[in-house]
């Protein structure tokens, strides 16, 4: 903080008002005394003037009658009245007596003035005192100046108000030292004058100590005096609110008799036997008449007591303010410290440290809730072991359960007190307890901080509870923040683990597929590959779950073993039913225990061998990939000993010692994170199953690798290209289905081309609504409902006989269509209507391609239509580039490669895996299913616009002879399907996806407006995220820009694919012709808009005068705005 800045301290309003009231009262008292002193000075001046006048009159008229009565001292001090002088006496008095009387009056006034000045100086010194001893010292010195006595004693009441700390005047004043000596303390009871005044709140005055009952009641107090007391005056000291804060006592010494008189014996001073009540009463009355302390002494003494009370109150306020400021600074320091902390453990340590500083307690304990349960464990900073408790344990349990603060200064008598608490904390006898809950923003109790016994023996106060509650609230917010941050960090670590596994699988796959020598890997390389994979899984798992150790074991169901391999070729195998890992492998259940030694299935033999101490354990199974029902367990992962959040930078030994003492449990968040990690391992194991299977087979064969085993495994790695792989799958799929080799496409029954034929479907309200001839290429689906689309799709599949051919029940097909519809979002363009439009275009392209019957088998047509229907499932309404730029979850999952297309594939197979929507359930063979699955992926990935120009290039070099091959050599050989048909298949699907602008203009324009609406929304999102906006997505609110974008899209994207396609298949020329027609329409519209814009600009440059010209400009401008809106 700079010198110019002002440090603001927050002070409670009640305390501030009290301080202000005390200051105002003291100021008013000073003003009153100053005014009284000034008044006395003026009166003295007036009397002097009167005396001079009177003297002058006496000199001039000696013996004459004086009209003005001289001032009498009794007129000023009502406490000292004088008998009025009779007139006869005044006139008969001599001039000498009158002058003496006036002089005496002046002396009295001078003495009073001096007394008041001394009193003002004393009060000023008392007010300037900086601490309580200074106030006492100045009060003693002031009383000595204004009141003659032998001993002065000030008693200060302690905070508990059960004792009075006593201070007296020293025998002599030493320079540089306070004017006081400490005399210990006295109990507040009736055995001392101090206790009596404190209890009664009234002054105690004794004119003759030796002749009163004081000598009997306060005998012990009087005996300690070193002189014979005569008079005693003990007055209470009140603050500005009338609260008693101390006492002030003065005692005078008894004047010894003249020499020759008998000195009273000590027994007469302090008689040991009580006197008669009558004699005491008489002596007291005589002493009171005698007046040991006159009214002026009492008044001055009262002023000193008031000043001392005000000063002590101000000091108490200052002390309270300083303590409050110290606590506030402590809370601010806590906020600063925990604001910079990212771990929950560090926040908990800060809470303990601040609680000690705020409360000055003997012991502070912090109990933290075990996430997801009603249990909580003791978090300590000393050598105590962690202890798990239940929610009903003692006072802490009540606070944890109810969330209410509890303050008790008689803890053993509290109904919720647990006697075991004292047994747990050695050498600690619980007297006072203060417990406060630590809550998050939603009010859930995260922890409980408990303070036991104040160090100074005092009791916990409401202020202690208030400040501890403030600290708990700040800590609750920070704990909640750290938990959120932990979730974010865990998500980041999970993403990193996914990337590491994907990178390993990808690099391993590349080595396998790029093995140009086609030679099998030996056992050593396979073992190394598996060992590297295990090492990656264990390293990423340890970082992900922040644990000390992470285990990964593969399951061998045949030999009933858990096994693993390492890079040093050491193979570890154990029985499948042994330990916690065996329990997970056999039951498939998750194991989460905070203390492994308490679990009945834990095997401590390994700990005994290594000396390691296993505490918290979290274990889960890894299931077989791509098996939706009853998957097998293929591996087990186990996380051991979760680390403390604050142990990130600690050494391994320190972390191990800390974890052995603090049994940090795995939470529900950890379990959820491990579940996701197991899915990633499951996916990776599915890709590496060949490596693992090869190594396992060779290992089981005893280091001998039969050629058949090796060749069968290597063959899977050595596909020359994707087309060869598809062709091989097709051959396997057709092997048991001779119809696929002999049935041409033309033999598939199609509905007759009858323009009058209508296909109808009943609606829910009972009406029958026709949807038109779905076999026409220009069929419009822009206004169809979901039910209409379901009926139209059914017609397309039935017309090709696909549902009958592959034994798909109508209920299954309907369920499939319903799931597909529910997974399309309500986007402007990428919705269910677009999916059906692409499916319809694919159907029409297959029918209109003159040689299509020679290119594709029925199972391929079946896969193409399903791919077209599912090609945009769960489309978010933006492009791949947007997903990559925003680092969305989809982009991270699919490594920025064909993000949306891969996501569409995933959702499609999720739908198809549903038992009621599985269209492939009745496929003839497993090979056929594998082939159809590969075709779906092949076709959906083909819709990626990033590969558009590659397809255009391939289409230019593609001819009909490339699509057909001879099945055998020689003349007249039978023509068969070429593997190049898979390229043609992707071109057809991609063209169908881009066919909306090749429809009649009315439909093309509406489809164009929809896609541009999505572009506008993406441009808006990119602008909000401060990302650069693509040029073709900018300024789409202008009609001219929209038409320009459509025209450029046709020229540079659509024509390069549709014109060569029409050349290759003339039957598709109808789409190319419609595209050319739409292109001309867009050009004409653009020319019109440009002319109108030029006219408006021309009119704007001309100086327009007259109403008619202005109306012309307004009409043209309004026309322009209408065009922009449309």
Order of alpha helices (4+ residues) and beta strands (2+ residues): alpha-alpha-alpha-alpha-beta-beta-beta-alpha-beta-alpha-alpha-beta-beta-alpha-alpha-alpha-alpha-beta-beta-beta-alpha-beta-alpha-beta-beta-alpha-alpha-beta-beta-beta-alpha-beta-alpha-beta-beta-alpha-alpha-alpha-alpha-alpha-beta-beta-alpha-alpha-alpha-alpha-alpha-alpha-alpha-alpha-alpha-alpha-alpha-alpha-beta-beta-alpha-alpha-alpha-alpha-alpha-alpha
